[in-house]
């Protein structure tokens, strides 16, 4: 396991932050000036004009201004997809240390990636595909900040980081994010829309601030962004991001069995366990307003209604389950994948031993989610 401190911010980043602070300070002074003018205007009475300012109109004007200013501040703090050119960070090459680690693990820089997110543990995992077609653990990154609590996002403005199975294409990558770099998770997906859930611009980004997103430090999001960029350049059309409330162990599921989200989490765990067994991101289908991982009807050639019945119900012909994977040159009577992988279903360890870890101090986050302003995105 490799322990590494978070890289210090470069002088360029520090300069950018200084400029941002000065700009915000200028905005605050502008607001003060507006209120001062409104105050003077409200006290002014010119008998020679036919327009008279009364207290009600004065208060109404001030109220409208306050609402507009508050709305602007919300937009500034939310996870926005607004393009705001900042730097060439999106084009920075992968560091030599990261390239050396890829080489050590027998992974190509351009190989496809797969991402898993764990809220409670505040970790983002990157997996890389090897030449045998399976995905292997590359590195686990500490999430600097996520907002809300355990459970899925329900509606616009609830500042809840989403949970579920999402897919990211090249068009969802934002090299000019106001949060350094970002990629859009694709919320709401088919499942979310089937439940009439609302929201937009839910991302993984930098700047360590969250209003419904998963925020990393700028240095870490640069590396994650670069790995995704190289995978796209290598031919990957999209990569999957699976966001979980916690590590999907039997122990954790038992601990949260009385949660209102336990049925939803069981569906997530099914997808989690499929990947643990095969080390290939599962095919995810949505029907009857539920996720289904590697279902028997995964290869159907017609569109499923996410809110309608699943194939196999009356009126549908169920498809045959896909055969188990085997690796050429190995005994087919054995499960070859289990020789390479471990079963984490009942593993009490919170980390995958195969990952190289970037660790934060153990006391940085509180175990009580409600007591951690950094973790809950309260800033």
Protein Blocks (a to p, Z undefined) as FASTA:
>chain_A
ZZdddddddfklmmmmmmmmmmmmmmmmmmmmmmmmmmmmmmpccfkbcbdcdfklmmmm
mmmmmmmmmmmmmmmmmccfbdcdfblmlmpccdfklmmmmmmnopafklccdddddfkl
opacdddddfkopacdfbdcddfbdghjedddfbghklpaceddddddfklpcfkbfkhp
acdehiacfklmmnopacehiacdehhiaehiacddfklmmmmmmmmmmmmmnopabdcd
dddfbdcdfklmmmmmmpmklmmmmmmmmmmmmmmmnopacddddeehiacehifklmpc
bdcdfklccehiahiacdddddddddehiafkbcfklmmmccfklmmbfbdfkbccdddd
fklpcfblklmmklnopZZ
